[in-house]
Amino acid sequence: MTLFVKFFALSRQAAGTRNAEIRLPEDATAALLMEILCERFPKLKALTPTLKLAVNWEYADPEPILRDGDEGAVIPPVAGG
């Protein structure tokens, strides 16, 4: 299956791109997606303790199975007030 992933702020700098198309096995989870992203974009690995992964505009738990065509987003910590 294919997922489209967007990178924001620090994750965009670490990945060196705004978007990526990622191929995954049919039973892939959000955790596997993050693992594959870190393999493809090694600089992301140092940021993983603070990154959030969203799938289809909602923050994702690591366990859910992804579906072909889902849209992912890698979001660094944000601050505001």
C-alpha positions in Angstrom: 0.0 0.0 0.0 1.0 3.6 -0.4 0.8 6.4 2.2 1.4 10.1 1.7 3.3 11.7 4.5 3.7 15.5 5.2 6.5 16.8 7.4 6.1 20.0 9.5 8.7 22.4 11.1 11.6 20.5 12.6 10.6 17.2 11.1 10.6 18.9 7.6 14.1 20.1 8.2 15.3 16.6 9.4 13.6 14.9 6.5 14.8 17.5 4.0 11.4 17.4 2.2 7.8 18.6 2.7 6.2 15.3 1.5 7.0 11.7 0.9 5.3 8.8 -0.6 5.9 5.7 1.5 5.2 2.1 0.5 4.2 -0.2 3.3 3.0 -3.8 3.7 -0.8 -4.3 3.8 -0.8 -4.9 7.6 1.4 -1.9 8.5 0.7 0.0 11.7 1.5 3.6 12.6 4.5 2.3 14.6 5.9 0.6 11.5 5.3 3.8 9.5 7.4 5.8 11.9 10.1 3.1 11.9 10.3 3.2 8.1 10.3 7.0 8.1 13.3 6.9 10.4 15.1 4.5 8.2 14.4 6.5 5.1 15.2 9.9 6.8 17.8 9.0 9.5 17.9 12.5 11.0 14.3 12.0 12.2 15.4 9.3 14.6 16.9 11.8 17.0 13.6 13.7 17.1 11.3 10.6 17.6 10.9 11.1 21.4 9.1 14.4 20.8 7.4 13.7 17.4 3.7 13.0 17.0 2.3 11.0 14.1 -1.1 11.9 12.7 -3.1 9.8 10.3 -6.0 11.3 8.4 -5.8 14.5 10.5 -6.0 12.7 13.8 -3.1 11.9 16.2 -2.4 8.2 15.8 -1.8 5.5 18.4 1.0 3.1 17.4 -1.2 0.0 17.0 -3.9 0.8 14.4 -3.6 -0.8 11.0 -3.2 1.7 8.2 -5.1 1.7 4.9 -3.9 2.4 1.3 -4.2 6.0 0.6 -4.1 7.2 4.2 -2.4 10.5 4.8 0.2 10.8 7.5 1.8 13.9 9.1 4.9 14.1 11.3 4.4 16.8 13.8 7.1 18.2 16.1 6.2 19.6 19.6 4.4 22.9 19.4 4.2 25.7 22.0 1.7 28.5 22.3 -0.4 30.3 24.6 
